[in-house]
Amino acid sequence: MSTLLATGPGAIPVIDVRAIDAHPRQSVVDEFGSACSDLGFLVISGHGIGDDVIAPMLEATKKFFALPTDTKELYRSPFDNQFRGFTAKSRYQDGPPDLKEGFQVSLFDTADDMRAAGYADEFTEGFEPNTWPAEPADFQTVWRTYLDRVRELGDYLMRIAALALDLPETWFEDKFSRQSSYLLGNYYPAQEHAPLAGQQRLHAHTDFGAFTILYQDNDLGGLEVLRRDGSWLRVPAIPGTFIVNLGDMLANWTNDRWVATMHRVRNTEETEAGSDRISVPFFQHPNLDAMIETIPTCLNPGEAPRHAPIMWRDWGKHRMSEVTK
């Protein structure tokens, strides 16, 4: 049985996904599908990832971002790739820079790892390896442990998604067998000065993959979701839960039966200004060579697909280029 973080249209449900079950329960499938078609945001409990995995990852993340800026800059991408290594105050198109720092890694450490997974050279060409920080000493170990567990959770969510879309439970399995997912640590420093006009901790945007699975340590100057009535809904940090939201690609895959919703990280209020914040999103992306074309069960008789088929690699490049313009 789910509960709601708010009432009325655009409410965000808290769903116990019961990841210990061998197969998703029908009640979970129904609640999950309803959330994906309503606001595209939900909070999940019962995910099976314990504090023994989350706490070390969070502690290492905090220690990394507490390092001197000169030290963190050693782990910046030499190619200024915003999707690899350390970043600070990144811009979105022509807007003001976001008031945050980040550190990001791919599921694959090297191009050789991709080849071992079965990718042809055309997909490994230009791949930038992960650059793991030397400080704190356990960073790579605890991040990799967390990454593996949250990827498994993402696979389970795709099984729920398949059933919610009237597909066989394993329908997405071969499309995520060599998934091109990412893990990002975000650090939002305390805001000691007023932001620029239009500046946020993180600009309003939609994600562009399948599911984003987010852990946040607090909600001070935190995540907000744009409801259909144009109002912003705050998403509180509930201990032991993850926030899950859809990306554009999955919405397109369902012929817009499911929705990807605009969200942002708001600026702190006066009483929160001295508070910093950590969030860690896992961006679940399919295989680079997966074809994204309208799922048959998402078409009514006589209805045409709204989106042309496209390979995930090409869709990802298109959306990434929009971010970095």
C-alpha positions in Angstrom: 0.0 0.0 0.0 1.5 3.4 -1.0 1.3 6.7 0.9 1.4 10.2 -0.5 3.8 13.0 0.2 1.1 15.5 -0.9 -2.6 15.2 -1.8 -4.4 16.0 -5.0 -3.2 15.9 -8.6 0.5 15.6 -8.9 1.0 13.9 -5.5 4.2 11.9 -5.1 3.5 8.4 -3.8 5.8 6.4 -1.4 5.8 2.8 -2.7 7.2 -0.2 -1.0 8.6 -2.0 -4.1 9.4 -5.1 -2.0 12.6 -5.9 -3.9 13.1 -9.0 -1.8 10.3 -10.7 -3.8 11.4 -12.9 -6.7 8.7 -11.3 -8.8 7.0 -7.9 -8.4 3.6 -8.0 -6.8 0.7 -6.9 -8.8 -0.2 -4.2 -6.2 3.3 -2.7 -6.6 3.1 -2.9 -10.4 -0.2 -1.0 -10.4 1.0 1.7 -8.0 4.3 2.1 -9.9 2.6 2.4 -13.3 0.1 4.9 -12.0 2.9 7.1 -10.6 4.8 6.9 -13.9 1.8 8.1 -15.9 0.8 10.8 -13.4 3.8 12.9 -12.4 6.7 10.6 -13.3 8.1 10.9 -9.8 7.8 8.5 -6.9 9.6 7.6 -3.7 10.5 4.0 -3.0 11.1 2.0 0.2 11.7 -1.7 0.5 14.5 -1.5 -2.1 16.9 -3.8 -0.2 19.9 -1.4 -0.1 20.9 -1.1 3.5 22.7 1.6 5.5 25.8 -0.6 5.4 26.1 0.3 1.7 24.6 3.9 1.7 26.4 5.3 4.7 30.0 4.6 3.6 29.3 5.9 0.1 27.8 9.1 1.6 30.7 9.6 4.0 33.3 9.2 1.3 31.4 11.6 -0.9 31.3 14.2 1.8 35.0 13.8 2.5 35.8 14.2 -1.2 33.9 17.4 -1.6 35.5 18.7 1.6 38.9 18.5 0.0 40.6 21.8 -1.1 39.5 22.9 -4.5 42.9 22.5 -6.0 42.9 18.8 -5.0 39.4 18.2 -6.5 40.5 20.0 -9.7 43.0 17.2 -10.2 40.1 15.0 -11.1 38.5 17.2 -13.7 38.1 15.8 -17.2 41.1 17.0 -19.4 38.5 17.4 -22.2 36.1 19.4 -20.0 33.6 16.6 -20.2 30.7 17.5 -17.8 29.8 13.8 -17.6 33.1 12.6 -16.2 35.2 13.5 -13.1 34.9 16.7 -11.1 32.9 19.7 -12.2 32.0 23.0 -10.6 29.5 25.7 -11.5 28.5 24.1 -14.8 26.3 26.2 -17.1 23.2 25.0 -18.8 23.0 26.6 -22.3 23.3 30.4 -21.8 21.9 30.4 -18.2 23.9 31.3 -15.1 26.1 28.6 -13.6 24.5 26.2 -11.2 25.5 26.6 -7.5 26.9 23.1 -7.1 29.9 20.8 -7.6 29.8 17.3 -9.0 31.7 14.1 -9.5 30.6 11.6 -12.0 31.7 8.1 -13.2 30.5 5.7 -15.9 29.5 2.1 -15.1 32.4 1.2 -17.4 35.9 2.2 -16.1 37.7 1.8 -19.4 37.1 1.2 -23.1 38.5 -2.3 -22.6 35.7 -3.0 -20.1 33.2 -2.0 -22.8 34.8 -4.3 -25.4 34.7 -7.1 -22.8 31.0 -6.5 -22.4 30.5 -7.0 -26.2 30.7 -3.4 -27.6 32.2 -2.9 -31.1 34.9 -0.4 -31.6 32.5 2.2 -33.0 31.0 2.5 -29.6 34.2 2.6 -27.6 35.9 5.2 -29.8 36.4 8.4 -27.9 35.4 6.8 -24.6 36.9 8.7 -21.6 38.0 6.4 -18.8 36.9 7.1 -15.2 39.3 9.0 -13.0 38.8 7.8 -9.5 40.1 10.2 -6.7 42.9 9.0 -4.4 41.3 10.7 -1.5 39.5 9.5 0.6 41.3 6.1 0.2 38.1 4.1 0.2 36.2 6.3 -2.3 36.4 3.9 -5.3 35.6 0.8 -3.2 32.5 2.2 -1.5 31.2 4.0 -4.7 31.7 0.8 -6.8 29.8 -1.2 -4.2 27.0 1.3 -4.1 26.9 1.6 -7.9 26.6 -2.2 -8.3 23.7 -2.4 -5.8 21.8 0.5 -7.3 22.2 -0.9 -10.8 20.7 -4.1 -9.6 17.8 -2.1 -8.1 17.4 -0.3 -11.4 17.1 -3.7 -13.2 14.4 -4.7 -10.7 12.5 -1.4 -11.4 12.7 -2.2 -15.2 11.0 -5.5 -14.4 8.2 -3.7 -12.6 8.0 -1.2 -15.5 7.7 -4.0 -18.0 4.7 -5.6 -16.2 3.1 -2.1 -15.7 3.3 -1.7 -19.5 1.7 -5.1 -20.1 4.9 -6.6 -21.3 6.7 -9.8 -20.3 8.7 -9.2 -17.1 12.1 -9.6 -18.8 11.2 -7.4 -21.9 13.8 -4.7 -21.0 16.5 -7.2 -19.9 18.4 -7.5 -23.2 18.2 -3.7 -23.7 20.0 -3.1 -20.4 22.4 -6.0 -20.4 25.4 -3.7 -21.2 23.8 -0.5 -19.9 25.6 2.8 -20.2 24.6 4.1 -16.8 26.3 6.8 -14.7 26.6 7.7 -11.0 26.9 11.3 -10.0 27.6 12.9 -6.6 26.3 16.4 -6.2 27.5 18.8 -3.5 25.5 22.0 -2.9 27.6 24.3 -0.7 26.0 26.6 1.9 24.7 29.8 0.2 26.5 32.7 1.8 25.6 35.2 -0.9 22.4 35.9 -2.8 22.2 34.0 -6.1 22.2 35.8 -9.5 18.9 36.5 -11.2 17.5 33.2 -12.4 20.2 31.2 -10.7 19.4 28.0 -8.8 21.4 25.3 -7.0 20.5 23.2 -10.1 18.5 24.6 -13.1 15.1 23.2 -14.0 15.4 20.3 -16.4 14.2 16.8 -17.3 16.5 13.8 -17.2 17.0 11.9 -20.5 17.4 8.2 -19.8 15.2 5.5 -18.3 15.0 5.9 -14.5 17.0 8.2 -12.2 17.4 6.7 -8.7 18.3 9.4 -6.3 19.6 9.4 -2.7 19.5 12.8 -0.8 20.9 13.4 2.6 18.5 16.3 3.4 16.0 18.5 1.8 17.4 21.9 2.8 17.4 23.9 -0.4 16.4 20.6 -2.0 14.6 19.0 -4.9 11.4 20.4 -6.3 9.1 18.9 -9.0 7.0 21.0 -11.4 3.3 19.9 -11.1 0.9 20.2 -14.0 -0.7 23.2 -12.5 2.6 25.1 -12.7 3.4 25.0 -9.0 6.6 23.6 -7.5 6.3 20.7 -5.1 9.1 20.1 -2.6 10.3 16.5 -2.2 11.3 15.8 1.4 14.2 13.5 2.3 12.7 10.4 3.9 15.3 8.2 5.7 15.8 4.9 4.0 14.2 5.8 0.7 15.1 6.7 -2.8 13.5 9.2 -5.2 12.8 7.7 -8.6 11.9 9.7 -11.7 11.5 9.0 -15.5 13.8 10.4 -18.2 12.7 11.6 -21.6 13.8 8.5 -23.4 11.6 6.2 -21.4 8.7 8.6 -21.8 9.3 8.6 -25.6 9.6 4.8 -25.5 6.0 4.6 -24.1 4.7 7.0 -26.7 4.3 9.6 -23.9 2.0 7.3 -21.9 4.5 7.8 -19.1 5.9 11.3 -18.4 9.3 12.9 -17.7 8.7 15.9 -15.4 10.7 19.1 -15.0 12.5 19.4 -11.7 15.1 21.6 -10.1 17.1 22.1 -6.9 15.9 25.3 -5.3 18.0 27.9 -3.5 18.0 27.9 0.3 15.8 30.1 2.3 17.2 32.5 4.9 16.9 29.9 7.7 18.7 27.3 5.6 21.4 29.4 4.1 24.1 27.9 6.2 23.2 24.4 5.2 25.0 22.3 2.6 23.5 19.2 0.9 24.6 16.0 -0.8 22.6 14.1 -3.4 23.7 11.0 -5.4 21.7 10.2 -8.5 22.1 7.0 -10.5 21.2 7.7 -14.2 20.0 4.4 -15.7 20.7 4.3 -19.4 20.2 1.4 -21.8 22.8 -0.3 -24.0 24.3 2.2 -26.4 23.1 0.2 -29.3 19.6 -0.3 -28.0 16.9 0.9 -30.4 14.3 3.1 -28.8 11.0 2.7 -30.7 7.5 2.8 -29.5 6.6 -0.1 -27.3 3.8 -2.0 -29.0 1.5 -2.1 -25.9 1.7 1.7 -25.7 -0.2 2.1 -29.0 -3.9 2.0 -29.2 -5.6 0.6 -32.4 -5.0 3.1 -35.2 -2.6 5.2 -33.2 0.7 6.2 -34.7 4.0 6.5 -32.9 4.8 10.1 -31.8 8.5 9.6 -32.0 10.8 8.1 -34.7 13.0 5.2 -33.8 16.4 6.1 -32.6 19.5 4.4 -31.2 20.1 5.2 -27.5 23.6 6.4 -28.3 22.3 9.0 -30.7 19.5 10.1 -28.4 22.0 10.4 -25.5 24.4 12.5 -27.7 21.6 14.7 -28.7 20.4 15.4 -25.2 24.0 15.8 -23.8 24.7 18.4 -26.5 21.6 20.4 -25.3 23.1 20.5 -21.8 26.5 21.7 -22.9 25.5 24.3 -25.5 
